[in-house]
């Protein structure tokens, strides 16, 4: 993969973090799928680690809906992922300002 920057592997740590936070195994599986989907979307759209914005999250979710995804999370559902990524310091500020816009974005999706 010459010239291609690989994303850090976050799934195993995220899984442990979610289980320790009290999420059920079924919920953890779904949340890991969301993390993987976001990572693949970032690769496909050439979104750099640390460059995810609220607009990028909206685009990610819109692309999943347009592709006919059976289960598309809301922006609010991605809060745990945001917290984890900040906690591990891998993507500081990855969802810059997300908390300020969650209610507005959720309202747009309804």
MMTF fields as JSON, N, C-alpha, C and O atoms, coordinates in Angstrom:
{
  "mmtfVersion": "1.0.0",
  "mmtfProducer": "UNKNOWN",
  "numBonds": 439,
  "numAtoms": 440,
  "numGroups": 110,
  "numChains": 1,
  "numModels": 1,
  "chainsPerModel": [1],
  "groupsPerChain": [110],
  "chainIdList": ["A"],
  "bondAtomList": [4, 2, 8, 6, 12, 10, 16, 14, 20, 18, 24, 22, 28, 26, 32, 30, 36, 34, 40, 38, 44, 42, 48, 46, 52, 50, 56, 54, 60, 58, 64, 62, 68, 66, 72, 70, 76, 74, 80, 78, 84, 82, 88, 86, 92, 90, 96, 94, 100, 98, 104, 102, 108, 106, 112, 110, 116, 114, 120, 118, 124, 122, 128, 126, 132, 130, 136, 134, 140, 138, 144, 142, 148, 146, 152, 150, 156, 154, 160, 158, 164, 162, 168, 166, 172, 170, 176, 174, 180, 178, 184, 182, 188, 186, 192, 190, 196, 194, 200, 198, 204, 202, 208, 206, 212, 210, 216, 214, 220, 218, 224, 222, 228, 226, 232, 230, 236, 234, 240, 238, 244, 242, 248, 246, 252, 250, 256, 254, 260, 258, 264, 262, 268, 266, 272, 270, 276, 274, 280, 278, 284, 282, 288, 286, 292, 290, 296, 294, 300, 298, 304, 302, 308, 306, 312, 310, 316, 314, 320, 318, 324, 322, 328, 326, 332, 330, 336, 334, 340, 338, 344, 342, 348, 346, 352, 350, 356, 354, 360, 358, 364, 362, 368, 366, 372, 370, 376, 374, 380, 378, 384, 382, 388, 386, 392, 390, 396, 394, 400, 398, 404, 402, 408, 406, 412, 410, 416, 414, 420, 418, 424, 422, 428, 426, 432, 430, 436, 434],
  "bondOrderList": [1, 1, 1, 1, 1, 1, 1, 1, 1, 1, 1, 1, 1, 1, 1, 1, 1, 1, 1, 1, 1, 1, 1, 1, 1, 1, 1, 1, 1, 1, 1, 1, 1, 1, 1, 1, 1, 1, 1, 1, 1, 1, 1, 1, 1, 1, 1, 1, 1, 1, 1, 1, 1, 1, 1, 1, 1, 1, 1, 1, 1, 1, 1, 1, 1, 1, 1, 1, 1, 1, 1, 1, 1, 1, 1, 1, 1, 1, 1, 1, 1, 1, 1, 1, 1, 1, 1, 1, 1, 1, 1, 1, 1, 1, 1, 1, 1, 1, 1, 1, 1, 1, 1, 1, 1, 1, 1, 1, 1],
  "groupList": [{"groupName": "UNK", "atomNameList": ["N", "CA", "C", "O"], "elementList": ["N", "C", "C", "O"], "formalChargeList": [0, 0, 0, 0], "bondAtomList": [1, 0, 2, 1, 3, 2], "bondOrderList": [1, 1, 2], "singleLetterCode": "X", "chemCompType": "L-PEPTIDE LINKING"}],
  "groupTypeList": [0, 0, 0, 0, 0, 0, 0, 0, 0, 0, 0, 0, 0, 0, 0, 0, 0, 0, 0, 0, 0, 0, 0, 0, 0, 0, 0, 0, 0, 0, 0, 0, 0, 0, 0, 0, 0, 0, 0, 0, 0, 0, 0, 0, 0, 0, 0, 0, 0, 0, 0, 0, 0, 0, 0, 0, 0, 0, 0, 0, 0, 0, 0, 0, 0, 0, 0, 0, 0, 0, 0, 0, 0, 0, 0, 0, 0, 0, 0, 0, 0, 0, 0, 0, 0, 0, 0, 0, 0, 0, 0, 0, 0, 0, 0, 0, 0, 0, 0, 0, 0, 0, 0, 0, 0, 0, 0, 0, 0, 0],
  "groupIdList": [1, 2, 3, 4, 5, 6, 7, 8, 9, 10, 11, 12, 13, 14, 15, 16, 17, 18, 19, 20, 21, 22, 23, 24, 25, 26, 27, 28, 29, 30, 31, 32, 33, 34, 35, 36, 37, 38, 39, 40, 41, 42, 43, 44, 45, 46, 47, 48, 49, 50, 51, 52, 53, 54, 55, 56, 57, 58, 59, 60, 61, 62, 63, 64, 65, 66, 67, 68, 69, 70, 71, 72, 73, 74, 75, 76, 77, 78, 79, 80, 81, 82, 83, 84, 85, 86, 87, 88, 89, 90, 91, 92, 93, 94, 95, 96, 97, 98, 99, 100, 101, 102, 103, 104, 105, 106, 107, 108, 109, 110],
  "secStructList": [7, 6, 6, 7, 7, 7, 7, 7, 7, 7, 2, 2, 2, 2, 2, 2, 2, 2, 2, 2, 6, 6, 7, 7, 2, 2, 2, 2, 2, 2, 2, 2, 2, 2, 2, 2, 2, 2, 2, 2, 2, 2, 2, 2, 6, 6, 7, 7, 6, 6, 7, 7, 7, 2, 2, 2, 2, 2, 2, 2, 2, 2, 2, 2, 2, 2, 6, 6, 7, 1, 1, 7, 7, 7, 6, 4, 4, 4, 2, 2, 2, 2, 2, 2, 2, 2, 2, 6, 6, 1, 1, 6, 6, 6, 6, 6, 6, 2, 2, 2, 2, 2, 2, 2, 2, 2, 2, 2, 2, 7],
  "xCoordList": [0.822, 0.0, 0.857, 0.732, 1.666, 2.557, 1.767, 0.922, 2.044, 1.387, 0.021, -0.59, -0.471, -1.777, -1.572, -0.861, -2.196, -2.086, -3.188, -4.37, -2.801, -3.788, -4.358, -3.658, -5.643, -6.303, -5.88, -5.587, -5.846, -5.549, -6.659, -7.817, -6.306, -7.287, -7.92, -7.271, -9.185, -9.841, -10.878, -11.279, -11.322, -12.413, -12.23, -13.123, -11.101, -10.967, -11.055, -11.706, -10.415, -10.485, -11.865, -12.336, -12.511, -13.87, -14.83, -15.715, -14.651, -15.495, -15.382, -16.394, -14.16, -13.938, -14.534, -15.201, -14.293, -14.792, -16.312, -16.871, -16.989, -18.452, -18.976, -19.93, -18.339, -18.768, -18.58, -19.44, -17.451, -17.198, -18.181, -18.474, -18.692, -19.673, -21.076, -22.009, -21.225, -22.501, -23.395, -24.551, -22.875, -23.67, -23.802, -22.889, -24.93, -25.143, -24.309, -23.962, -23.983, -23.208, -23.856, -23.151, -25.174, -25.85, -25.675, -25.434, -25.796, -25.602, -24.149, -23.884, -23.218, -21.796, -21.529, -20.811, -22.091, -21.903, -22.374, -21.694, -23.536, -24.082, -23.184, -22.963, -22.671, -21.83, -20.468, -19.896, -19.958, -18.72, -18.932, -18.046, -20.096, -20.405, -20.448, -19.982, -21.004, -21.036, -19.622, -19.335, -18.741, -17.351, -16.682, -15.991, -16.881, -16.296, -16.844, -16.099, -18.144, -18.758, -18.217, -17.939, -18.069, -17.508, -16.085, -15.717, -15.289, -13.907, -13.834, -13.025, -14.682, -14.7, -15.16, -14.632, -16.143, -16.619, -15.505, -15.305, -14.774, -13.658, -12.63, -12.118, -12.325, -11.377, -11.9, -11.174, -13.164, -13.761, -13.843, -13.705, -14.069, -14.228, -12.932, -12.918, -11.85, -10.547, -10.618, -10.011, -11.361, -11.45, -10.331, -10.268, -9.461, -8.313, -8.736, -9.722, -7.983, -8.19, -8.072, -7.114, -9.024, -9.012, -9.703, -9.82, -10.163, -10.793, -12.302, -12.94, -12.872, -14.314, -15.023, -14.694, -15.994, -16.772, -18.243, -18.605, -19.076, -20.509, -21.027, -21.851, -20.553, -20.97, -20.56, -21.323, -19.384, -18.922, -19.809, -20.147, -20.183, -21.057, -22.41, -22.964, -22.94, -24.209, -24.073, -24.976, -22.967, -22.74, -22.635, -23.191, -21.925, -21.794, -23.171, -23.475, -23.996, -25.326, -26.221, -26.99, -26.121, -26.918, -26.523, -27.384, -25.229, -24.76, -25.279, -25.656, -25.297, -25.813, -27.301, -27.772, -28.043, -29.483, -29.7, -30.529, -28.949, -29.098, -28.753, -29.316, -27.817, -27.418, -28.429, -28.267, -29.468, -30.502, -30.134, -30.631, -29.258, -28.857, -30.063, -30.988, -30.041, -31.174, -31.231, -32.312, -30.072, -30.026, -29.033, -27.819, -29.564, -28.706, -28.824, -29.916, -27.699, -27.768, -28.06, -27.912, -28.47, -28.625, -27.321, -26.439, -27.206, -26.022, -25.919, -24.829, -27.052, -27.06, -26.489, -25.797, -26.775, -26.292, -24.771, -24.182, -24.144, -22.682, -21.958, -20.732, -22.691, -22.048, -21.06, -19.981, -21.413, -20.494, -19.206, -18.12, -19.328, -18.137, -17.258, -16.037, -17.891, -17.162, -16.413, -15.231, -17.099, -16.481, -15.288, -14.23, -15.446, -14.351, -13.146, -12.022, -13.377, -12.266, -11.517, -10.296, -12.238, -11.579, -10.841, -9.729, -11.452, -10.835, -9.492, -8.551, -9.397, -8.146, -7.151, -6.002, -7.59, -6.677, -6.235, -5.281, -6.921, -6.541, -7.016, -6.305, -8.196, -8.769, -9.313, -10.525, -8.434, -8.926, -9.739, -9.304, -10.918, -11.763, -12.375, -12.817, -12.413, -12.894, -14.29, -14.6, -15.135, -16.479, -16.617, -17.532, -15.711, -15.678, -17.058, -17.698, -17.504, -18.762, -19.988, -21.106, -19.823, -20.96, -22.009, -23.201, -21.58, -22.543, -23.431, -24.6, -22.893, -23.665, -24.732, -25.708, -24.55, -25.446, -26.328, -27.151, -26.187, -26.897, -28.405, -29.052, -28.976, -30.427, -30.895, -31.914, -30.156, -30.518, -30.456, -31.35, -29.415, -29.262, -30.326, -30.875, -30.629, -31.677, -33.015, -33.802, -33.274, -34.526, -34.618, -35.703, -33.491, -33.478, -33.814, -34.409, -33.426, -33.623, -35.052, -35.467, -35.808, -37.182, -38.14, -39.331],
  "yCoordList": [-1.192, 0.0, 1.241, 2.09, 1.344, 2.479, 3.765, 3.86, 4.759, 6.042, 6.092, 7.159, 4.971, 4.941, 4.893, 4.033, 5.816, 5.88, 5.025, 5.247, 4.053, 3.158, 3.784, 4.449, 3.55, 3.996, 3.102, 1.924, 3.65, 2.804, 1.772, 2.03, 0.614, -0.451, -0.196, -0.357, 0.201, 0.621, -0.36, -0.27, -1.296, -2.193, -2.941, -2.897, -3.635, -4.418, -3.571, -3.969, -2.426, -1.555, -0.974, -0.846, -0.621, -0.076, -1.12, -0.797, -2.369, -3.463, -3.577, -3.628, -3.617, -3.729, -2.52, -2.666, -1.338, -0.096, -0.124, 0.242, -0.562, -0.619, -1.639, -1.366, -2.823, -3.842, -3.356, -3.575, -2.696, -2.177, -1.064, -0.842, -0.361, 0.696, 0.133, 0.879, -1.198, -1.832, -2.101, -2.491, -1.898, -2.206, -3.718, -4.461, -4.17, -5.599, -6.069, -5.262, -7.358, -7.868, -7.562, -7.265, -7.63, -7.34, -5.866, -5.556, -4.977, -3.555, -3.29, -2.499, -3.949, -3.789, -4.201, -3.501, -5.316, -5.754, -4.679, -4.38, -4.101, -3.064, -1.827, -1.223, -1.46, -0.268, -0.497, 0.429, -1.714, -2.04, -1.987, -1.561, -2.416, -2.324, -0.864, -0.527, 0.005, 1.43, 1.998, 2.763, 1.619, 2.088, 1.6, 2.367, 0.337, -0.204, 0.469, 0.759, 0.719, 1.396, 2.806, 3.251, 3.504, 4.857, 4.812, 5.635, 3.859, 3.736, 3.447, 4.04, 2.533, 2.231, 3.431, 3.701, 4.15, 5.36, 6.402, 7.05, 6.563, 7.513, 7.153, 8.033, 5.862, 5.424, 5.746, 6.286, 5.412, 5.622, 7.1, 7.468, 7.94, 9.378, 10.155, 11.382, 9.442, 10.067, 11.077, 12.146, 10.726, 11.568, 11.148, 9.992, 12.068, 11.779, 11.589, 12.17, 10.774, 10.604, 11.979, 12.71, 12.32, 13.614, 14.713, 15.835, 14.418, 15.442, 15.254, 15.873, 14.413, 14.178, 15.364, 15.765, 15.915, 17.049, 16.641, 15.54, 17.519, 17.257, 17.05, 16.166, 17.853, 17.706, 16.339, 15.721, 15.865, 14.55, 13.452, 12.49, 13.591, 12.601, 12.583, 11.516, 13.768, 13.824, 13.127, 12.399, 13.341, 12.705, 11.19, 10.45, 10.735, 9.302, 8.667, 7.635, 9.29, 8.744, 8.818, 7.895, 9.912, 10.049, 8.986, 8.409, 8.728, 7.699, 6.324, 5.521, 6.056, 4.758, 4.63, 3.571, 5.731, 5.697, 5.492, 4.678, 6.234, 6.149, 4.755, 4.292, 4.088, 2.739, 1.694, 0.504, 2.14, 1.21, 0.456, -0.644, 1.048, 0.398, 0.027, 0.821, -1.192, -1.657, -0.947, -0.682, -0.642, 0.019, 1.165, 0.959, 2.36, 3.537, 4.289, 4.716, 4.455, 5.145, 6.632, 7.176, 7.261, 8.711, 9.327, 8.628, 10.622, 11.318, 11.103, 10.9, 11.148, 10.948, 9.579, 9.447, 8.57, 7.213, 7.117, 6.169, 8.067, 8.041, 8.73, 8.844, 9.18, 9.854, 8.958, 9.412, 7.696, 6.792, 6.626, 6.588, 6.527, 6.405, 7.651, 7.55, 8.817, 10.069, 10.074, 10.412, 9.702, 9.689, 8.747, 9.105, 7.557, 6.59, 7.134, 7.09, 7.645, 8.133, 9.267, 9.373, 10.102, 11.172, 10.6, 11.03, 9.625, 9.028, 8.381, 8.488, 7.716, 7.038, 7.978, 7.604, 9.197, 10.186, 9.901, 10.505, 8.988, 8.638, 9.698, 10.034, 10.219, 11.205, 12.374, 12.585, 13.124, 14.244, 15.196, 15.627, 15.508, 16.434, 15.86, 16.612, 14.516, 13.893, 14.356, 14.489, 14.602, 15.086, 16.492, 16.764, 17.364, 18.72, 19.351, 19.434, 19.787, 20.488, 19.605, 20.121, 18.315, 17.416, 17.621, 17.696, 17.713, 17.866, 19.082, 19.052, 20.157, 21.377, 21.237, 21.986, 20.277, 20.165, 18.925, 18.763, 18.055, 16.778, 16.968, 16.326, 17.828, 18.003, 18.539, 18.093, 19.498, 20.058, 18.994, 18.922, 18.172, 17.132, 16.059, 15.583, 15.668, 14.683, 15.215, 14.465, 16.49, 17.09, 17.039, 16.829, 17.228, 17.172, 15.77, 15.608, 14.749, 13.364, 12.895, 11.898, 13.584, 13.145, 13.517, 13.225],
  "zCoordList": [0.0, 0.0, 0.0, 0.882, -0.916, -1.013, -1.198, -2.088, -0.349, -0.438, 0.231, 0.291, 0.734, 1.385, 2.894, 3.413, 3.574, 5.027, 5.636, 5.375, 6.44, 7.051, 8.318, 9.082, 8.513, 9.731, 10.886, 10.683, 12.094, 13.246, 13.444, 13.117, 13.975, 14.235, 15.605, 16.639, 15.599, 16.836, 17.354, 18.514, 16.524, 16.885, 18.19, 19.036, 18.396, 19.637, 20.907, 21.873, 20.91, 22.086, 22.294, 23.424, 21.192, 21.261, 21.824, 22.616, 21.412, 21.907, 23.424, 24.124, 23.929, 25.373, 26.092, 27.116, 25.556, 26.152, 26.257, 27.29, 25.179, 25.18, 26.194, 26.921, 26.236, 27.196, 28.631, 29.483, 28.893, 30.237, 30.593, 31.767, 29.571, 29.801, 30.02, 30.319, 29.868, 30.149, 28.951, 29.116, 27.746, 26.558, 26.41, 26.77, 25.884, 25.675, 24.486, 23.624, 24.425, 23.288, 21.931, 20.966, 21.851, 20.579, 20.182, 19.015, 21.149, 20.881, 20.485, 19.58, 21.158, 20.846, 19.399, 18.685, 18.96, 17.566, 16.594, 15.612, 16.87, 15.992, 15.976, 14.926, 17.144, 17.23, 16.559, 15.984, 16.632, 15.927, 14.417, 13.677, 13.966, 12.536, 12.102, 11.014, 12.946, 12.628, 12.5, 11.579, 13.432, 13.382, 12.103, 11.433, 11.763, 10.537, 9.294, 8.358, 9.284, 8.139, 7.979, 6.865, 9.091, 9.029, 8.479, 7.641, 8.945, 8.464, 6.973, 6.26, 6.5, 5.056, 4.251, 3.173, 4.772, 4.09, 4.037, 3.01, 5.156, 5.183, 4.119, 3.427, 3.984, 2.955, 1.563, 0.728, 1.318, -0.008, -0.373, -1.539, 0.63, 0.388, 0.629, 0.543, 0.931, 1.212, 2.356, 2.293, 3.394, 4.585, 5.524, 5.944, 5.848, 6.705, 8.157, 8.608, 8.88, 10.312, 10.961, 10.708, 11.776, 12.446, 11.662, 12.155, 10.451, 9.609, 9.497, 8.646, 10.342, 10.279, 10.927, 12.043, 10.213, 10.69, 10.76, 10.346, 11.278, 11.326, 9.907, 9.667, 8.977, 7.582, 7.037, 6.294, 7.39, 6.942, 7.529, 6.839, 8.791, 9.425, 8.719, 8.457, 8.413, 7.68, 6.326, 5.913, 5.64, 4.334, 4.471, 3.66, 5.491, 5.758, 5.955, 5.359, 6.793, 7.068, 5.831, 5.563, 5.082, 3.854, 2.833, 2.168, 2.709, 1.784, 2.188, 1.334, 3.485, 3.959, 3.66, 3.245, 3.877, 3.569, 2.073, 1.667, 1.251, -0.208, -0.724, -1.716, -0.039, -0.444, 0.018, -0.253, 0.715, 1.161, 2.419, 2.658, 3.231, 4.472, 5.32, 5.491, 5.848, 6.665, 8.002, 8.529, 8.544, 9.852, 9.756, 9.764, 9.667, 9.581, 10.901, 11.276, 11.613, 12.9, 12.709, 11.615, 13.778, 13.772, 14.252, 14.752, 14.099, 14.603, 16.113, 16.647, 16.786, 18.247, 18.619, 19.629, 17.809, 18.094, 18.003, 18.52, 17.366, 17.226, 18.389, 18.37, 19.383, 20.522, 21.258, 21.638, 21.462, 22.162, 21.379, 21.957, 20.06, 19.227, 19.371, 19.487, 19.363, 19.53, 20.857, 20.907, 21.922, 23.245, 23.277, 23.795, 22.734, 22.727, 21.97, 22.471, 20.77, 19.958, 20.647, 20.527, 21.358, 22.123, 23.325, 23.63, 24.019, 25.204, 24.887, 25.673, 23.746, 23.414, 22.744, 22.506, 22.44, 21.879, 20.462, 19.971, 19.802, 18.433, 17.454, 16.507, 17.675, 16.774, 17.582, 17.635, 18.201, 19.005, 18.142, 17.074, 18.628, 17.9, 16.645, 15.776, 16.526, 15.292, 14.914, 13.73, 15.906, 15.613, 16.2, 16.976, 15.825, 16.361, 16.336, 15.288, 17.489, 17.577, 17.487, 17.452, 17.448, 17.264, 18.345, 18.048, 19.584, 20.671, 20.503, 20.889, 19.932, 19.739, 18.67, 18.661, 17.763, 16.628, 16.636, 15.734, 17.611, 17.595, 17.504, 16.676, 18.327, 18.308, 16.971, 16.442, 16.417, 15.12, 14.027, 13.183, 14.035, 13.018, 13.185, 12.192, 14.418, 14.647, 14.142, 13.565, 14.353, 13.899, 12.38, 11.838, 11.678, 10.212, 9.715, 8.649, 10.499, 10.067, 10.291, 9.7, 11.126, 11.438, 10.348, 10.447]
}
